[in-house]
C-alpha cells in the first residue's frame, strides 16, 4: 500500500506553464488567478472556460492547481489578501471556508446567465454556485472485469486485493467511499464507526491511496489497478485516450458531487471573477465542458449528446444519486480526517 503525492503523468509546473502561456491577453491586462483541479479537468477548464473568458474580455488568466482542501488552505493562509481570485471547490469544503467568513458575497442575479441556470445551483446566502453535476462512482477495467461492478460491496471482494486504488480522505472520492461504506454497513453521519471499521479491514487490499484525481490513470494503463472509486468525468476522459476503464453506477446509488465556484474575500479582481463565472455558466461554456469533461450541466439550455449522457449522472443514475448533508460533512470532516490517518492510511 502506498500514497501518491505527485500528479501522475502530468506535472503541476508543466500544466501551469501551459496554462499561463496559452491564454491570449493584452500586454497591460489584469491577471485573474484561478485555483482549479489538475489533469484532464485543467485541460477542459482551459479549453472551455478560459477561452471564452479571454475572448470576451481580453484579460490574462493564470491557473493554479490543487485539490479543494489545498485551495481552501491557500485561502486561509492569505486571509483578506488572497492569492487566488476565484476557486473551483467541492461544496463541503466551500461550506467550511464560508463558515469561516472567507468568501465574498455574490450578486448572482447580476450574472448574465442567471435566468438560464437551475436556481438550486445558487447558494441561498450568495457565496458559491454549483457549476456542474458529478458523482463518485466505480471505475473498472472492462478487459479484466467482464461483468461490470454493480454495488459498492464489490470493492470488498478479495479477488481485487493488491489491484485496487482508493482516494485519500483529503479528496472527494475517498470521503465519499467512506460514507458509502458506512451507510451500507448501517452507519450514518453521527455514527461513522461501521465505515471506518470496513475501511480499516479493506486497507490491506489497497495498492494505492491517491491524493490527486488523475494519479491513477497510469495505474489503469499498466494494469496495476483494475478497480477504484473515481469520477465519471475522469473516467470518460481517460477512456477517450485509450485507457482501459469504464463507468459503473452502484445500485445503492452513486454519491453526488456539487463542484462549486467561490470568490475569496478580498479578491483583487472580483469583477473579472464574476465575468469568468459568467463564462463557466453560459450555455456555450456548459456544453463545451459537458462534451470535453463529461460534466452534468446546470444551464438548462444545454442538450447532452448520447455519448455523454451514458457517462454523466443522467436519467435513472441521476435520480439514484444521494447527497450527504454537506453542512454536517463540512463540520465533521476535520475530525474524520484525523481518524482516517489513525485507522485507515497509516
GIKA-V49774 format. One record per residue. N is the residue number from 1. RES is the residue in three letters. SS is DSSP state (hx for helix, st for strand, lp for the rest). PSI is psi in whole degrees, 0 to 359 (999 if undefined). Layout:
n,res,ss,psi
N,RES,SS,PSI
N,RES,SS,PSI
This chain:
n,res,ss,psi
1,UNK,lp,135
2,UNK,st,159
3,UNK,st,131
4,UNK,st,133
5,UNK,lp,5
6,UNK,lp,162
7,UNK,lp,53
8,UNK,lp,235
9,UNK,lp,355
10,UNK,lp,117
11,UNK,lp,147
12,UNK,hx,319
13,UNK,hx,320
14,UNK,hx,317
15,UNK,hx,320
16,UNK,hx,319
17,UNK,hx,315
18,UNK,hx,315
19,UNK,hx,319
20,UNK,hx,320
21,UNK,hx,332
22,UNK,hx,343
23,UNK,lp,145
24,UNK,lp,129
25,UNK,lp,163
26,UNK,lp,156
27,UNK,lp,326
28,UNK,lp,20
29,UNK,lp,151
30,UNK,lp,155
31,UNK,st,115
32,UNK,st,120
33,UNK,st,124
34,UNK,st,129
35,UNK,st,120
36,UNK,st,184
37,UNK,lp,156
38,UNK,lp,192
39,UNK,hx,220
40,UNK,hx,331
41,UNK,hx,317
42,UNK,hx,320
43,UNK,hx,321
44,UNK,hx,323
45,UNK,hx,315
46,UNK,hx,311
47,UNK,hx,324
48,UNK,hx,315
49,UNK,hx,309
50,UNK,hx,318
51,UNK,hx,317
52,UNK,hx,317
53,UNK,hx,312
54,UNK,hx,326
55,UNK,hx,321
56,UNK,hx,328
57,UNK,hx,335
58,UNK,lp,8
59,UNK,lp,158
60,UNK,st,143
61,UNK,st,137
62,UNK,st,122
63,UNK,st,135
64,UNK,st,150
65,UNK,st,146
66,UNK,lp,180
67,UNK,lp,173
68,UNK,hx,317
69,UNK,hx,319
70,UNK,hx,321
71,UNK,hx,318
72,UNK,hx,319
73,UNK,hx,321
74,UNK,hx,320
75,UNK,hx,320
76,UNK,hx,318
77,UNK,hx,337
78,UNK,lp,35
79,UNK,lp,125
80,UNK,lp,343
81,UNK,lp,62
82,UNK,lp,148
83,UNK,lp,340
84,UNK,lp,145
85,UNK,lp,339
86,UNK,st,145
87,UNK,st,142
88,UNK,st,134
89,UNK,st,142
90,UNK,st,147
91,UNK,hx,324
92,UNK,hx,326
93,UNK,hx,322
94,UNK,hx,321
95,UNK,hx,330
96,UNK,hx,309
97,UNK,hx,333
98,UNK,hx,313
99,UNK,hx,335
100,UNK,lp,2
101,UNK,lp,30
102,UNK,lp,9
103,UNK,st,146
104,UNK,lp,148
105,UNK,lp,140
106,UNK,lp,133
107,UNK,lp,86
108,UNK,hx,326
109,UNK,hx,342
110,UNK,hx,349
111,UNK,lp,137
112,UNK,lp,327
113,UNK,lp,3
114,UNK,hx,316
115,UNK,hx,340
116,UNK,hx,350
117,UNK,st,138
118,UNK,lp,128
119,UNK,hx,333
120,UNK,hx,351
121,UNK,hx,342
122,UNK,st,132
123,UNK,lp,132
124,UNK,lp,338
125,UNK,lp,1
126,UNK,lp,34
127,UNK,lp,346
128,UNK,st,162
129,UNK,st,135
130,UNK,st,127
131,UNK,lp,357
132,UNK,lp,165
133,UNK,st,130
134,UNK,st,186
135,UNK,st,161
136,UNK,st,121
137,UNK,st,191
138,UNK,st,124
139,UNK,st,138
140,UNK,st,158
141,UNK,lp,108
142,UNK,lp,345
143,UNK,lp,335
144,UNK,lp,315
145,UNK,lp,95
146,UNK,lp,337
147,UNK,lp,113
148,UNK,lp,141
149,UNK,lp,146
150,UNK,lp,359
151,UNK,lp,151
152,UNK,hx,332
153,UNK,hx,339
154,UNK,hx,332
155,UNK,hx,347
156,UNK,hx,1
157,UNK,lp,128
158,UNK,hx,344
159,UNK,hx,345
160,UNK,hx,7
161,UNK,lp,127
162,UNK,lp,2
163,UNK,lp,23
164,UNK,st,144
165,UNK,st,142
166,UNK,st,147
167,UNK,st,145
168,UNK,lp,157
169,UNK,lp,343
170,UNK,lp,345
171,UNK,lp,162
172,UNK,hx,318
173,UNK,hx,324
174,UNK,hx,314
175,UNK,hx,315
176,UNK,hx,322
177,UNK,hx,322
178,UNK,hx,314
179,UNK,hx,322
180,UNK,hx,316
181,UNK,hx,322
182,UNK,hx,313
183,UNK,hx,318
184,UNK,hx,333
185,UNK,lp,17
186,UNK,lp,6
187,UNK,lp,177
188,UNK,st,184
189,UNK,lp,343
190,UNK,lp,356
191,UNK,st,93
192,UNK,lp,5
193,UNK,hx,315
194,UNK,hx,322
195,UNK,hx,315
196,UNK,hx,323
197,UNK,hx,316
198,UNK,hx,316
199,UNK,hx,329
200,UNK,hx,326
201,UNK,hx,330
202,UNK,hx,336
203,UNK,hx,334
204,UNK,hx,336
205,UNK,hx,350
206,UNK,st,125
207,UNK,st,320
208,UNK,st,136
209,UNK,st,113
210,UNK,st,148
211,UNK,lp,347
212,UNK,lp,141
213,UNK,hx,325
214,UNK,hx,8
215,UNK,hx,334
216,UNK,hx,0
217,UNK,hx,309
218,UNK,hx,332
219,UNK,hx,321
220,UNK,hx,320
221,UNK,hx,317
222,UNK,hx,356
223,UNK,lp,14
224,UNK,lp,330
225,UNK,lp,149
226,UNK,lp,355
227,UNK,st,146
228,UNK,st,146
229,UNK,st,129
230,UNK,st,194
231,UNK,st,142
232,UNK,hx,321
233,UNK,hx,319
234,UNK,hx,321
235,UNK,hx,314
236,UNK,hx,317
237,UNK,hx,318
238,UNK,hx,317
239,UNK,hx,324
240,UNK,hx,335
241,UNK,lp,7
242,UNK,lp,5
243,UNK,lp,134
244,UNK,lp,84
245,UNK,lp,144
246,UNK,st,168
247,UNK,st,136
248,UNK,st,129
249,UNK,lp,119
250,UNK,lp,147
251,UNK,lp,334
252,UNK,lp,349
253,UNK,lp,133
254,UNK,lp,156
255,UNK,st,119
256,UNK,st,145
257,UNK,st,138
258,UNK,lp,82
259,UNK,st,140
260,UNK,st,165
261,UNK,st,135
262,UNK,st,153
263,UNK,lp,114
264,UNK,st,143
265,UNK,lp,133
266,UNK,lp,6
267,UNK,lp,133
268,UNK,lp,345
269,UNK,lp,51
270,UNK,hx,320
271,UNK,hx,318
272,UNK,hx,323
273,UNK,hx,322
274,UNK,hx,321
275,UNK,hx,322
276,UNK,hx,320
277,UNK,hx,321
278,UNK,hx,320
279,UNK,hx,319
280,UNK,hx,320
281,UNK,hx,351
282,UNK,lp,155
283,UNK,hx,321
284,UNK,hx,314
285,UNK,hx,320
286,UNK,hx,317
287,UNK,hx,317
288,UNK,hx,313
289,UNK,hx,324
290,UNK,hx,317
291,UNK,hx,324
292,UNK,hx,331
293,UNK,hx,7
294,UNK,lp,50
295,UNK,lp,131
296,UNK,st,122
297,UNK,lp,154
298,UNK,lp,348
299,UNK,st,121
300,UNK,lp,352
301,UNK,lp,356
302,UNK,lp,136
303,UNK,lp,133
304,UNK,lp,146
305,UNK,lp,161
306,UNK,hx,321
307,UNK,hx,313
308,UNK,hx,321
309,UNK,hx,341
310,UNK,lp,346
311,UNK,lp,317
312,UNK,lp,163
313,UNK,lp,113
314,UNK,lp,150
315,UNK,lp,227
316,UNK,hx,323
317,UNK,hx,324
318,UNK,hx,315
319,UNK,hx,333
320,UNK,lp,357
321,UNK,lp,147
322,UNK,st,145
323,UNK,lp,114
324,UNK,lp,149
325,UNK,lp,108
326,UNK,hx,335
327,UNK,hx,317
328,UNK,hx,317
329,UNK,hx,315
330,UNK,hx,322
331,UNK,hx,321
332,UNK,hx,350
333,UNK,hx,317
334,UNK,hx,319
335,UNK,hx,317
336,UNK,hx,325
337,UNK,hx,316
338,UNK,hx,319
339,UNK,hx,321
340,UNK,hx,315
341,UNK,hx,328
342,UNK,hx,319
343,UNK,hx,334
344,UNK,lp,299
345,UNK,lp,78
346,UNK,lp,999
